[in-house]
Amino acid sequence: MKISIIGAGNVATHLGIALDAAGFEICEVFSREIAHALAITKDLYNGKATNELNFSDSEARFFILAVSDDAIASVAEQLVLPEDSILAHTSGSFPLAELSRLMLVHHDLPVETAVFYPLMTFSKSVSLDFKKTPLCIEATKESIATILIEIGKKIRNVVYTVNTAERKTLHLAAVFSCNFTNHLFSLAKEILDENDLEFAMLEPLIKATVAKALRSEHPADVQTGPAVRGDEQTIKAHLKLLNDNKDLTKIYQTMTQSIQDWHDA
Ligand SMILES: NC(=O)c1ccc[n+]([C@@H]2O[C@H](COP(=O)([O-])OP(=O)(O)OC[C@H]3O[C@@H](n4cnc5c(N)ncnc54)[C@H](OP(=O)(O)O)[C@@H]3O)[C@@H](O)[C@H]2O)c1
């Protein structure tokens, strides 16, 4: 099946590369900024960059909508797709029923709707082995889910069928385990930078923390640090060091309280 990708960000870049490498023909890549689309098509066997949402002449029948969550509705409304198309978004939180409703209300030709959600963190500039990415599929019809599972299995061995409620829960857990954790790494780097110390010194600690959490039955079983030990003098000393930084103080206190509540319960 020929594929077009709407969006030219992190997910579009990685999906484009993975689908292309798996032998799928990518017909078009859309971006409002043609240069963003060109940055993807230059690495594809045969893909055209476009800044138009009219795909009526496209040879593609599977359209991947990989735009920011807040842009999904407005882009879906403007899309013109050929007959017998499947449109799948890649969001962890946008409901499938809402995409189906938008396509029904705003389009003359019927469009099959689905979700093609990769449970992974993607950055354009960082290469990634897509085979290690869990792929979550949802579709309004079983026949469409089967097609998407087939496509998914060409880029990823294991594909999950996940409904909208389950996907939202997975996404929420992903925000805690990935996005918040990464932000904490950024804050740690800032603390070190301000004191002329290298972030690289934390690398073994960060790797050991993640490995230990994944190996243990429950991450809480391997929690360490002053909060779980109840070392109040150390906590006070840390808060004193953060005295001038209200944001970091708030985060430190919230995390400390959360750890202590968990382990006191
Ligand atoms: N990044 C991840 O780790 C990740 C993982 C799983 C799922 N997802 C989901 O995948 C989707 C894309 O995420 P991303 O990280 O690839 O985002 P991104 O890198 O920020 O790229 C967003 C894309 O959306 C386009 N866009 C934004 N507003 C638009 C509008 N009003 N009209 C048309 N296009 C618009 C941008 O267009 P321009 O090129 O024109 O600027 C850009 O190409 C989201 O639904 C996200 O939840 C992301």
The ligand as a Gaussian input file, in Angstrom:
#p B3LYP/6-31G(d) Opt

LIG

0 1
 N        7.709000      13.050000      19.495000
 C        7.333000      11.962000      20.117000
 O        8.145000      11.406000      20.862000
 C        5.970000      11.342000      19.888000
 C        5.801000       9.998000      20.222000
 C        4.581000       9.384000      19.932000
 C        3.551000      10.112000      19.373000
 N        3.722000      11.437000      19.097000
 C        2.593000      12.154000      18.476000
 O        2.901000      12.373000      17.085000
 C        2.347000      13.649000      16.668000
 C        3.459000      14.527000      16.138000
 O        4.405000      14.737000      17.158000
 P        5.884000      15.261000      16.809000
 O        6.709000      15.062000      18.021000
 O        6.312000      14.708000      15.523000
 O        5.601000      16.803000      16.668000
 P        6.573000      17.933000      16.076000
 O        7.952000      17.408000      15.884000
 O        6.368000      19.131000      16.923000
 O        5.956000      18.193000      14.634000
 C        4.654000      18.656000      14.522000
 C        4.262000      18.780000      13.073000
 O        2.924000      19.290000      13.110000
 C        2.836000      20.348000      12.205000
 N        1.832000      21.323000      12.630000
 C        1.733000      21.945000      13.819000
 N        0.675000      22.785000      13.829000
 C        0.123000      22.701000      12.593000
 C       -0.990000      23.333000      11.966000
 N       -1.756000      24.215000      12.619000
 N       -1.272000      23.024000      10.669000
 C       -0.509000      22.130000       9.996000
 N        0.552000      21.489000      10.534000
 C        0.860000      21.781000      11.813000
 C        4.218000      20.982000      12.145000
 O        4.208000      21.612000      10.931000
 P        5.315000      22.484000      10.232000
 O        6.293000      21.474000       9.677000
 O        4.534000      23.159000       9.180000
 O        5.908000      23.372000      11.270000
 C        5.110000      19.758000      12.270000
 O        5.378000      19.212000      11.004000
 C        1.624000      14.218000      17.887000
 O        0.280000      13.835000      17.817000
 C        2.305000      13.519000      19.063000
 O        1.454000      13.410000      20.173000
 C        4.913000      12.071000      19.336000

